[in-house]
Amino acid sequence: MAIVGCGAPPLPKPHGYFRIDLPQQAYMPWADSTTFSAEIPVYGKVAQRATNDDARWFDLRFPDQRATMHLTWSPVHGELQNLIEDAHKFKSTHQAKAAKIKTERTLNDSTRVFGSVFEVEGDVASPFVFYLTDSTDNFLYGALYFDARPNSDSLAPVTERLRADMRHLIATLRWK
């Protein structure tokens, strides 16, 4: 007795990814007691980390997206140029893996919020980096990280949403 099958020989299927359902975009006010206030996504949770200096460190955690925006507020103390150079140095560490880095300036004279936003394209550790300052007293640095290996294609929907959410944070930021 012979068994005969129809069709082509089986081929392995490519690795697939789960569908990503993003929460509805909505914001709530958040404020640190001494540094700044802003509107953050309602699905984000802020935790302050301990420091040994004048800086204040915050983690804006997105548990369902497995992502964290690390925020570091520092007093300027006449070191604005050094703080800006450090932010640019950190951004440049991504250049080896980056397909492209888009830089955008932020200027809001009425709230004295100035700075730069860096959208880093490609399989990089941090796809969104920014710094903001009032140029005299306050300096805020932010970098987005995922709890997953960098894969810009599969993370694209989440990355784009979090970039939009961080742009909203930047637009609503007020110094204390």
C-alpha positions in Angstrom: 0.0 0.0 0.0 1.3 3.5 -0.9 0.4 6.8 0.6 0.4 9.7 -1.8 0.1 13.3 -0.7 -0.8 16.4 -2.6 0.9 19.7 -2.7 4.4 21.1 -2.4 6.9 20.1 0.2 6.4 22.0 3.5 8.4 25.2 3.9 9.3 26.8 7.3 7.3 29.9 8.1 9.0 33.2 9.0 9.1 34.2 12.6 6.0 36.2 13.5 5.2 38.8 16.0 2.1 39.3 18.2 -0.3 42.1 17.3 0.3 45.1 19.5 -2.8 46.8 21.0 -2.1 50.3 22.1 -4.1 52.1 24.8 -6.2 55.1 23.9 -4.2 58.3 24.0 -5.1 60.3 27.1 -3.0 62.4 29.5 -3.1 63.5 33.1 -1.2 66.2 35.0 1.9 65.2 36.9 4.3 67.3 39.0 7.4 66.8 41.0 7.4 69.0 44.1 10.5 71.0 43.2 11.5 70.6 39.6 8.9 70.5 36.9 5.3 69.6 35.9 3.9 68.1 32.7 1.1 66.0 31.3 2.0 62.3 31.1 0.1 59.4 29.5 -2.5 57.9 31.8 -1.0 54.5 31.2 2.4 55.6 32.5 3.6 55.4 36.0 6.3 57.7 37.5 8.8 56.6 40.1 11.6 58.6 41.5 15.0 57.0 42.0 17.4 57.9 44.7 20.5 60.0 43.9 23.6 61.1 45.7 23.8 64.6 44.2 21.6 67.6 43.2 20.1 65.7 40.3 16.6 64.1 40.5 16.0 60.9 38.5 12.6 59.7 37.4 11.4 56.6 35.6 8.2 57.1 33.5 7.3 53.4 33.2 5.0 52.0 30.5 4.5 48.4 31.8 2.2 47.1 29.1 4.6 48.4 26.4 7.6 47.2 28.3 9.3 50.6 28.0 10.7 53.2 30.3 11.5 56.9 29.7 14.4 57.7 32.0 14.3 61.3 33.0 17.2 63.2 34.8 16.7 66.7 36.1 19.8 68.6 37.0 20.4 72.1 38.2 22.4 74.1 35.7 24.9 75.7 38.1 26.6 77.6 35.3 27.4 74.3 33.5 24.8 74.5 30.7 27.3 73.9 27.9 28.7 70.8 29.6 25.2 69.4 30.1 24.3 70.0 26.5 27.6 68.4 25.3 26.9 65.3 27.4 23.4 65.0 25.9 24.9 65.2 22.4 27.7 62.7 23.3 25.1 60.2 24.5 23.1 60.6 21.2 26.3 60.1 19.2 26.8 56.7 20.8 23.9 55.5 18.8 25.3 56.6 15.4 27.0 53.3 14.7 23.7 51.4 14.8 21.4 54.2 13.7 20.0 54.3 10.2 19.2 58.0 10.7 19.0 60.6 13.5 16.5 63.4 13.1 17.1 66.4 15.3 14.5 69.0 16.1 14.8 72.1 18.2 12.2 73.0 20.9 11.7 76.7 21.5 8.9 77.9 23.8 9.7 81.4 24.9 6.5 81.9 27.0 7.4 78.9 29.3 11.2 79.2 28.9 11.5 75.6 27.6 14.3 75.2 25.1 16.1 72.2 23.8 16.5 69.4 21.2 14.7 66.2 20.4 16.5 63.3 18.7 14.5 60.6 16.9 17.0 57.8 16.4 15.9 55.4 13.6 17.1 51.8 13.4 17.9 48.9 15.8 19.2 51.2 18.6 18.9 51.0 22.4 17.1 54.3 22.7 14.9 55.5 19.8 14.0 58.8 21.4 16.2 61.2 23.3 15.7 64.8 24.3 17.0 67.6 26.5 15.2 70.7 27.7 16.4 73.7 29.7 15.5 77.2 30.7 19.2 78.0 30.2 19.7 79.3 33.7 18.4 76.9 36.4 16.9 73.7 35.0 18.1 70.9 32.7 16.0 67.8 31.9 17.4 64.9 29.9 15.2 62.0 28.7 15.9 58.7 27.0 13.4 56.0 26.0 14.4 52.3 26.5 12.5 49.1 25.8 12.8 45.9 27.9 13.4 44.0 24.7 16.2 43.6 22.2 16.1 46.5 19.7 14.1 45.6 16.6 12.8 48.8 15.0 10.4 47.0 12.7 8.5 45.1 15.4 8.6 47.9 17.9 7.6 50.6 15.4 3.9 51.0 16.5 4.9 51.3 20.2 7.9 53.6 19.4 5.7 56.0 17.4 3.1 56.2 20.1 5.6 56.8 22.9 7.4 59.4 20.7 4.0 61.2 20.4 3.4 60.9 24.1 6.9 62.3 24.9 6.3 65.2 22.5 3.1 65.9 24.5 5.1 65.9 27.7 7.6 68.3 26.2 4.9 70.6 25.0 3.2 70.7 28.4 6.4 71.0 30.5 6.6 73.8 33.0 9.5 74.6 35.3 8.8 75.1 39.1 
